[in-house]
Amino acid sequence: MRMTGFRTAASIAKDFFRENRKSILSFSAVFAVGILLGVFITINVAGGEFERVARADIEFGAVKVFFTSAFMTLAGYGVLLLAACAPALALVSLLSFGVLGYYFGKYVCLLVAVYGMTGIINMLVIYLPFFLLTFLCMCVAGARAARAVGCARVKNSALLLLKIYGVNIAINFLLFIVLGAFTKVIVVGF
């Protein structure tokens, strides 16, 4: 019986999850806590009154958002590389997922509450895929970095994380620059 490409990909994903179950579950839990903190802190800072921010404050800039996200994502991958340096630093790598979740919660809250329908469209078309795909890429990178063994652990992990970062940047380019040409990308600030 011949396996199709989808079945092969599903099989690889299942095997990856089975081998890295603990890492992926811990990454997901920290990401979820970060989302909740982002939402609650953003609402608390605004005093629950987002309506005071004028709609004229909307700034569009796909290139600005792309380069900012590329830099922030690179910093996250740098923190993930710490897990390959020493097993004792593996817990520090969870910080990347917490920060990513915090910004996801903050951006969702602000896009919906402050920017109205334009913000909701931006959230669904641009930011939601960005955060979820970045989370998936970082899960793969974090699990691989945490499982690295041997003398060349840091070098091999750095090369692997660089490749995954390249894939992540390509996805970000498609979302922010290409898709942003059709849907104006809001620069979220508050």
N, C-alpha and C positions, 0 to 999 in steps of 0.2 A: 504494500500500500504506500502510495506516494504522499509525503507530507507537503502541504502548501507552505508558503512563506509566513502566513499568519499563524499557523500551528507551530511552526518552528520558533517564531518570536514568542508566542505564548509559553512554549516549553522552556525557553531560555529565561523568561521572566519568572516562571514558577520556580525553577531551580535556583535562581538568584535570590528570590524571596525566602525559599526554604533554607538556604545556606546562611543568610544574613538576617534572619527573622528578628533577633534581639536588637540588632543595630537599627533596623528600619522602624521597629515599634518604638524604640526610645527616641529616634529622630522625629517620628510622627507625634509623639506625646509632647515633646518640647515645642514643636512647631504649633500644635494646637494651643498650648498654654501661652505661647507668644502672641497668637491671634487674639485670644481673650484679653490679654494685657493691653495689646494695642488698641482694641475697641474701647475698653473701660478707661484707660488713661486718656485717650483722645476725647471721649465724652466728658470726663472729669475736667480736663483742661479748658474745654469750651464752655463749661458750666451748663451743658445740655442745650445751649442756645446757638446752634449753627446758623440760624437764620440771620444773625447780625452781620455775617460776612456778605458783602455785596457781590452780585454776579459779575460786576465789572472787573473784579479781581482775578478773573480767569486768565491764565497765561498758557499759551500753547507753545510747545517746543519739543518736537520728536528727537532732534539731535541732542539737545541738552539732557533729556531723560535717558537716551541711549547711553551716553558717555557716563552719566552719573551711575546708572545701573551697572555698567561694565566695571567701573571702579569698585563699587560696593560688593559686587559678586566676586571680584578678584580677592578682596579682603576676606570674604567668607571662605573661599577656597584656601587661602593662606592659613586661616585658623584650622581648617580641616586637615591641613598637612601636619599640624602639631600631633595629631593622633598617630602618625607614622613615626614621629621622632621617638616617642616613648609611650609604652602602654599606660603609664600613669597620667599622661596628658590627654588620654582619650575622652575624658569627661569635658575637657575644655572645648573639644570639637562640637559639643552640643550647643555651645554659645552661638554658632552660625545659624542654627535652626531656630533658636529663640529670637534672634534679631530679625531673621527673615519673616518669621511669623508675626512679630511685633509690627513690622512695616506693612505686612499684608493686612492685618486688622486695622491699622491706622488709615491706610489708603482706601480700603473698602468703606470705612466709616465716613471719611471726608468726601469721597467721590459721590456717595449716595446722599449725604446730608447737606453738603455745601453746594455742589455743582449741578444738582438737579438731574434732568434727563440726559444732558451731555455727559455728566459724570457717570451715570449708570451705563450708558453706551460705552464709554471709555473703560469702565470696570469690566464689563462683559467681554469686550473685544480685545482690549490691550492688556490691562493689568492682571486680570484673573488668569489668563493663559501664561503670562510672564511669571507670576509667582508660583503657580503649580508646576510648570515645566522646570523652573529653576530649582524648586524643591525636589523634583524627581532626579534631576542631574546631580544635585548635591547629595541625595541619598546614595546614589551609585558611587559617587566619589568618596563619601564618608565611609561607606561600608568597605570599599576596597582599601582605603587608607588604614582603617582600623584592623583589617586582616593581613596587612603587609608583614612579611617575616623575612628574615635573612639580613645579611650584612649591607646589601644595597637597598635597604628598606626605604630610606628617604628619597634616594635618587629615582628609584622605580615609581614610588608613589607620586613624586613631583611630576614626572613625565606623564603618568596616567591622569593626574588631576589637571595638568595643562591641556591634555587632549579633551577631557570632558568640559573644561572651561571653554575651549574653542567651540565645541558643539553648543554650549550654552550661549555664547556670544553670537553665534550664527542665528540661533533661534531669536535672541533679543533683537538682532538687526532686522530680521523678517517682521517681528511684531512692531517694533517702534518706528523703523524707517520706512519699510515697504508698506505695511498696513497703515502706518501713521500718515502716509501720503493721502489715503482715502478718508481716514478718520483722524481728525486733529487730536493729538496727544496732549492731555492736560498735564502741566507741571504742577504736581500737588505740593502745596506749601501751606503750613498753618503754624 
